[in-house]
Structures are given as C-alpha cells and as structure tokens.
Amino acid sequence: MQDHSTVPTLINYLVSTDNNVVRDALAIALADIGDYQAIEPLIRLLKNPKTIKSRGTLLYALESFNCSNYAELITELLFEDNFEVSRQAFILLETQMFHISNDVKTKCIKRIKQELRETPDKVQFLTEAIDLFLED
C-alpha cells in the first residue's frame, strides 16, 4: 500500500525481530514503500552477526535505494561463502555503479584483488566483479 506512515513501525520490527522470515518480509515491504528511512536500518542489519546466514533479502531490498555510500561494505559481502549473498551483493553493486565515486571504485577494486589473491577458487566471479567496477 506504500503507506509511509507505517515506516517507523516496520523499521522497529525489522531491527528487533530474530525471525529471518519476518525480517525478510519487512525488508521487502520497506523496499516496496521506498522510504529512505529504511536504508540505515538495513545497512546496520547487514553488519549484524545475527543476519550472517540471511543477508540476501536485505541486499535485495536495498536495490530500491541509492546506497552507493555503502559500496565498500557491499563489496565485502561479495566474499561471503553464501552463494545468494555474494551474488545479491554483485547485483546490488551493479545497480549502484552509476552513483559510486571513482575513488570508492578504486578502493573496491583493490579490495577485490586482495581477496582474489587469497581465494583463488573464486577467480571467475571476482574477475567479473572487478570488470563491473571498470565499466563506464
């Protein structure tokens, strides 16, 4: 219904629940509403250890917003062992690329190259991530 008056309540439940299914539903509802108040709580949840196994939907929800200021954090999620999270981080970065500064792109590329040296089994995926940052 995109009722912006519900956003504070939805955010309150989003950050307080330990139920992944409920959290995912709330994240999607906030993305559908499109209120920028949702960005910070979603980002905080990405950093929260309680979401380690369930960050894919949080990343998906962030696609509705300009969250290019968090490109370095999102880049770190490329290295997750969870397939869904790493691929969703890639997709989110792809949608944000236009808004990411060249300085941040350079930092992200450097970090990906470091990870590439440490994790050779992800060569193709990480090479594609570097290419993403190099596209104009």
GIFEN-V691430 format. One record per pair of residues at least 24 apart in sequence whose C-alpha atoms are under 7 Angstrom apart, sorted by the first residue. I is the first residue (numbers start at 1). J is the second residue. Records with the same first field share a line. If there is no record, write none. Layout:
I=J + J
This chain:
2=32 + 33
3=33
4=33 + 35
11=38
15=41
20=54
24=57 + 58
27=58 + 61
28=61
31=61 + 62 + 64
34=64
36=65
55=85
56=84 + 85 + 88
59=88 + 89 + 92
60=88
63=92 + 95
66=96
67=96
68=96 + 99 + 100
72=108
75=108
90=129
94=132
105=133
109=133
